[in-house]
Structure formats: C-alpha cells, structure tokens
C-alpha cells in the first residue's frame, strides 16, 4: 500500500492463531476494509499466527510484553489518520469502522470511540448517534492518531486488562469525551486475547521488579 490509508487496524495476538481466519473473513466482508492498513503484533506466540493473516504487516516480538505494550509497538508503525485496536477474538460487521470514523469527524471533542459490543447470547437494537461512557472495551477501540500520540498510548506498566480503562480516564481528564457508537456493532467471544488461558487474570500491573 503506497497511498495513506484511511485507518490503521492494530491487532495483537498471543497464541490466538485459530481465531484469526474468522476475523480476517469478517474484515474481508467489509466493503470499506480495502481502504485500511492492517498491522498485526505477535506477542511471542507458539502458533505461527502470520499464516492466518498473510496480508497484514507483522511485528514479531521476542517476548510477551502484554497487550498495551504490544499495541504501542503496532501503533508506532501506523500511517492512518485514525487507529483502531482490535482483539483477535472479535468479528466485525460491514461498515462498522466507517460509522466510527464518521462520528469522530463530526465530534472533534471525542477522543475514544468504540462500537457496541455483542457478547454470546446477547441481543439488543442499534440506534442513531453516540453515547458517553466512562470506560470503553478495548476489543475495538478507535482514536485519532494525533490524540493517541498526545496521550502517550497505553500505559506500559499495565500488562493486561484495564489498560483501555486507564486510557479513557486520561482522555476524560484532558477534557475530551469517550463514547460508544450506537449504530455500529462487533461480536466478541472473549478469552482470546490471552491465548484462551486464565493465568493472566492476576497480572494487572507489572513493575521493574516484577516484569513478565
């Protein structure tokens, strides 16, 4: 891709290769998806995930840095005016990202925006507009790249979980809004970002003395 993309999709995977083919199929079904660039960051997986998303630009980390740190590595390569951080255990719907981009264009005071997230067994209607939320799930979180740089990205002291909440709080302290797009949705099956394991549940904060 030589022209500047509309949007940079940053995906972090850790032993989640089995989830990437369905995710790629949902990306391919989006008629606007060809305008985007895809950056995938492998957090030292054992399952050769690059074969499931061969068209993405891959970053292979020598060790598992955690979700936020890996997102920061991917975002550093992004060329789009906006960037969205995606979990491997989601499925997107057609034009979901275009709707988020439209809301960001219409609301310069919004720093972070996410689609409505449908978990297994959930059912709800979509509606027009946006709604303020104190926190947003990081499974498909979009920002302008300029705002991302201004806020300094994800806090790398946080290994996994709550890095998205921390970013939302920092945006709000800067006087900006964090919102959900009521007219866009994704499907999130959960438990794929950590390789399907629960061993990370207690590893919220890493320090220099306890770095993983």
N, C-alpha and C positions, 0 to 999 in steps of 0.2 A: 504494500500500500504506500503510494507516494504522496497523495494529497492528504491534507489534515483531516482526520476523522471527526465526525460529529461527537462521538462519545467513545471513551475508553472503558472497556469492561475488564476489571481486575478480578481474577478468580484465584483463590488459594485452595490447594488440595493437600491432604495428608492421608495417604492410604485410602483414597476415595475414588480410584480409577473406575470402579464398577458403576459409579453414578454419573460419569462424565458423558457417556454416549447418549443417554436420555436427555441430559441437559443440552448437549450440542444439538440434538434434534429439535428441541424447543427453541433454541436460538435460530436455527435454520428456518423454522416455520414463521418467524417474524419478518414481514416484508421489509421492515426498515433495518434489519440486522446487518445487511451487507454494507451499511454506511459506517459501522463501528469497527474499532480495532479490539482485539482480544489478547489480553496478557494473562498468562497462567503462571502461578508461582507454586512450585513443588517444594513442600516443607520436608525434604529428605524422606520421601516415601519409599516403600519397598515394592510398589506395584506398577512401575513404568507407566505413569498416567499420560505421558505425552502422546502415546499411540491412540488415545481416545479423542484427542483434540489436536490433530496434526496441523491445523491451520493457525493455531494460536502462537504467539511469541512466548516461548517458555523461559522461565528463570528457575534454575535448579539450585536450591540452597544446600550447603554441605551438612547442615544440621537443622533440626526443627526449632525455629525461632519463635513459634507461636503465631497466632492469627494476625494480630495487629502489626507486628514487625514485618511479617511477610507481605501484608497489604502495602505497607510503606515501600517495600522494595519494588513491588509491581507498579505502584503509582508514580515512582520516580522515573519510570520509562514512558508514562502515558503522554500522548500528544493531543488528546481531545480537549475541547474546551470544558467538558464535564467528564467526571469519572464516576463509575458505579462499582461498588464492591459486592461480589456475588459469592455465596456459599455454593459448594458442589452439590448439595442435597436439595436444590430447588428445581422447579420447572417454570419457565416464564410463559407468558401469554402474548399473542400478537399485539404489537404497538404499545406494550406496557411502558417501555423506556421513552418512546416518543411523547407519551402523555406526561411523564415526569419532566421531560425536557421543556415541554410547553408551559408547565406550571412554574418552573424555575425562570423561564423567560418573562412570565407575567408578574412574578413576585420577586423583585430583587432583594427583599428583606428576608427571604427564605435561604437558610444555609444548607440544611439537610432535608432530603425528601425520600420517602420510601413508598412502595405500593402497599396496598392492603395484602396481608399475608394469610393465605388459607391453609390451615393445618389439616391433617387427615380427619375426616368426619365432620368438618365444619362447613356451614352453608350460610351465606349472607349476600344481600344485594349490593351492587355497586351504585354509586351516586355521583353527582357532579361536584367538582371543586376539591378543595383541600381542607384538612382539619388539623389543628395544632395538637401535638403530642409532646409530653415531657421527654419521652425517650422513643427511639425507633429501633427495630431489629436490624442487625447488620447483615442479614441474609441477602439484601438487595438495596443497598444504601447509596444514594446518588448525591453528589455535590458538584459545584463548580470547581474546577481545578485551582483557580485562583484562591477560593476560600479554603480549600484543602491545604494549600501551601501556607496561607495566612495563619491557620490554626495549628500548623505543625504536624498534621497527620495524627495517627493513633499513638497513644502513649505506650512506648515500648517496655515500660515496667509491667504492663498487664499482659500476661502470657496468652490467656484465652478466657473469654466471657467478660462482659461489662466494658470492653474497650469501645463498643458502639455507644453505650450509655454515657461514658466519660466524654466522648467527642460531642454528643448532643448537649451535654451540660456546659461544655466550654463554648459552644456556639451561642447558647442562650445567655451566658454571662457576657458575651460580646454584643448583646442586643439584637441577635438575629433569631429567626423562627426555625423550629424543627416540626415538620408536618408530614402527614400521610396523604397520598393522592387517593381520593375516594373513588376514582374512575379507572383504576388500574390494579391488577392483582397478579400475584405469583402463588405457586404451590410450594410448600415447604414440608418435607417429610421429617426433618430434624435428625440429629445424631450422626450426621455425615461429615461435619467439619473436623471432628476429632478422630476420624478414622473409624467411627462407629463404636469407639470404646468409651467407657465412663471413667477411665483412670485420670482424666484431666479435671474432674469436677472440683477438686480442692486446689488447683493450681491457678488461682486468680492473679496473684501478684508475684512477680519474680524480682529479686534484688540482686545486687552484685555478688552477694554471698550465697545465694541460692539459685543461681541461673541454671536453667534446664539445658 
